[in-house]
Structure formats: structure tokens, C-alpha cells
Amino acid sequence: MQFTRERVMHELKRRTLRVTNVTRVAPDYARITVTSPELEGFEAPGPADHIKLIFGEAHGRPIMRDYTPLNFRETAEGYELDIDMVLHETDGPASDWAKEAAPGQLIQQAGPRGSKLAPAGITEMVLVADETAFPAVSRWLEAVSDAVTVHKFFFTVDERMRAYFDDQDDITWFDIDEAPEGILAELRKLTITDTTFAFLAGEAITITPCAAIYAAKPACASTNSTHRATGSVGLQSSTTTSHSTQKTLTSRTESASRPLLVRSKPLVQRREAPHVRQSNVLSLWPRNLGRLRRAH
Ligand SMILES: Cc1cc2nc3c(=O)[nH]c(=O)nc-3n(C[C@H](O)[C@H](O)[C@H](O)COP(=O)(O)OP(=O)(O)OC[C@H]3O[C@@H](n4cnc5c(N)ncnc54)[C@H](O)[C@@H]3O)c2cc1C
């Protein structure tokens, strides 16, 4: 049996948004609500959709970071979008902006460029995520039907981040240091079928071996050949720099028997090597190296 995923493209727009509200969804995790008439027609129907927030320019190029558009709504006052942003301990343009965010502040935003809808026909879902992917996880949990069995393996730099999901008691939590081996061991216990879908997002040191488990499953073999036939497996990546280098490995076919979606960060210690190019990870997907550039 195979599942299907519909893909939708959007007109790429750049907008100026105004902050209307800032709350805490967990310690060091801000929910920032923005508004603008320019949000009219905003669409982000895919659970793993991401938008760009733009924090000025450096060397003539925009400084952009990826974020998940969490909730979008139309109110009597206009359109509102919630974005949940981790307030990282270390400085960075996005995190710094979020730490200071207050009503009235403006931010530039672009996208999303396209959306992949939640797959139809899955029976089981595996979610592996660090705190930056919690908004995406929330969207996945809303997107899949109650009939789908969901396995949740989450890891955090800071244990207090677990408060983000304090209404859920079926999560297996890991500290970031124990995540690579711990999550791998859990995943090995699971049976993967053609209707299992996995969303993996976090540091590559954890995510890359997890992705390998799925890639090695016999169920994936037929999908690989499908991919070869269509040339449609690829890495969508946004950046080369350290922790924020993330990638999405996904089937671009609309019908695939391998349900794997990966977003990962590089195999380095974030705080020790903040701007190192990650050739070790990228070498897994050499044809995508050219995409991994951004202004910083
Ligand atoms: C598709 C996608 C969707 C994303 N969605 C979200 C989202 O909804 N919410 C969210 O908070 N993040 C999200 N992220 C992650 C976010 O884009 C990065 O964390 C981003 O690098 C933060 O930018 P910055 O300018 O604060 O830090 P950067 O300039 O990129 O880095 C500066 C410093 O910040 C710290 N830092 C950055 N990222 C991390 C991290 N993940 N863990 C620990 N320390 C870190 C490091 O100490 C680093 O040295 C998403 C990323 C992708 C690819």
C-alpha cells in the first residue's frame, strides 16, 4: 500500500508584519503574534511549511531564518499569524529579535513558497524533534487523524522546554546529549511499514542516524527506485551554518512508499563551532551542496 501527498505552490510574497502580542509558551520560548493586511491570502496548509523571517541585510544579502507558521486566523481586526520562536541562549539575529519583540515592532517575512500536505493513507507516524521543531510537530499532530498511531521522541537542550507539550503524556523525552543513542534505540524497536510516516527534525548528530534506519528498511527500496525513475528524491536545505543548517529530505513524488521527512542540523556542537560548514553531513547529499548558502 502506498500513501499520497499533495503538493501546492504559492505566489512568493514579501510582507511587512507588525507584532501585536508576545507570550511565553515555555520558558525561553516566545509565541509572537503578528498582523498585516498583507497577510490576506496567506496560505500554509502543509504541517512542515516554513516561512522566512528577514532581519536586515549583511553583505548585500538578506539575513533570513526559517520558522514554522503555526496558527493563521482572520479576526475582526484583520489577519493574525502566530510564530513560536526559541530564545536561544547564544545571540543570533532571530533569537535576539524575538527576545526583544514587543507590540508595534515590525518584521519582514516571505513565503511560504510551497506546501506539502499531510500524507493520506498513513497508519503510523514517527516524530523525532528538538525544540525548534515543536511548532511543526504541533501542526503534524493536528494534521493526522486520530486513527494514526503516533510515536513521539523529542529532545531538548533545556529540560524546561518540555513545558511546550505539558498537555501530552505520551512523549519519550531525551536530553540532547543522550538523544542520538537513546532515540536510535527506540526507533529500532518499531516496525516500519509502507504506511509509516516519519518526520525527523533536529541536530544532524541525532537525526542523520535515525534517517538511516528508515532508508535501510526494505520498504524503502521500492521507493528508491521510484525516486530514481523520477529523479525526485532530494534535499531541501536552507543554510550552511552550524546549528541552523537544516535540511528536508523528502519524497517529492506524490505517491511514495517511503514516508520520510527529515529536517536536521549539522554534526557539530552548536556553541563551539557556530559557523562551520558541515561537509560531513552534506556529503551524504552531494548534489545539494549548491543550495546550502545564505547570507549571515
Ligand atoms: C524549516 C525550519 C523551520 C523552523 N521552525 C522553527 C520554529 O518554528 N521555531 C524556532 O524557534 N526555530 C525554528 N527553526 C530553527 C531556526 O530557524 C534556527 O534556530 C535559527 O538558526 C535561529 O536563528 P538565530 O538568528 O537566532 O541564530 P543563528 O544566528 O542561526 O545562530 C546563533 C546562535 O544561536 C544558537 N542557536 C541557533 N539555533 C539553535 C538551536 N536549534 N538550538 C540551540 N541553539 C541554537 C546557537 O548558539 C548559535 O550559535 C526552523 C528551522 C527550519 C529549517
The ligand as a Gaussian input file, in Angstrom:
#p B3LYP/6-31G(d) Opt

LIG

0 1
 C       12.192000      24.505000       8.182000
 C       12.579000      25.104000       9.506000
 C       11.608000      25.502000      10.400000
 C       11.968000      26.059000      11.631000
 N       10.988000      26.441000      12.503000
 C       11.323000      26.991000      13.681000
 C       10.315000      27.424000      14.592000
 O        9.112000      27.362000      14.315000
 N       10.713000      27.944000      15.780000
 C       12.041000      28.049000      16.128000
 O       12.347000      28.533000      17.218000
 N       13.011000      27.669000      15.277000
 C       12.689000      27.155000      14.067000
 N       13.655000      26.758000      13.209000
 C       15.063000      26.905000      13.631000
 C       15.547000      28.328000      13.418000
 O       15.476000      28.673000      12.037000
 C       17.032000      28.375000      13.882000
 O       17.107000      28.014000      15.232000
 C       17.675000      29.694000      13.640000
 O       19.033000      29.444000      13.357000
 C       17.708000      30.669000      14.772000
 O       18.337000      31.843000      14.265000
 P       19.182000      32.828000      15.148000
 O       19.432000      34.023000      14.277000
 O       18.548000      33.037000      16.483000
 O       20.516000      32.050000      15.433000
 P       21.737000      31.832000      14.473000
 O       22.384000      33.098000      14.018000
 O       21.310000      30.922000      13.372000
 O       22.721000      31.151000      15.486000
 C       23.320000      31.902000      16.545000
 C       23.380000      31.084000      17.812000
 O       22.053000      30.724000      18.221000
 C       22.067000      29.466000      18.868000
 N       21.157000      28.536000      18.207000
 C       20.600000      28.647000      16.974000
 N       19.795000      27.616000      16.716000
 C       19.854000      26.809000      17.793000
 C       19.227000      25.596000      18.130000
 N       18.384000      24.984000      17.298000
 N       19.470000      25.078000      19.341000
 C       20.314000      25.686000      20.197000
 N       20.947000      26.839000      19.938000
 C       20.721000      27.391000      18.751000
 C       23.455000      28.939000      18.765000
 O       24.128000      29.130000      19.972000
 C       24.108000      29.791000      17.675000
 O       25.475000      29.869000      17.810000
 C       13.312000      26.216000      11.967000
 C       14.308000      25.846000      11.049000
 C       13.941000      25.290000       9.832000
 C       14.992000      24.899000       8.846000

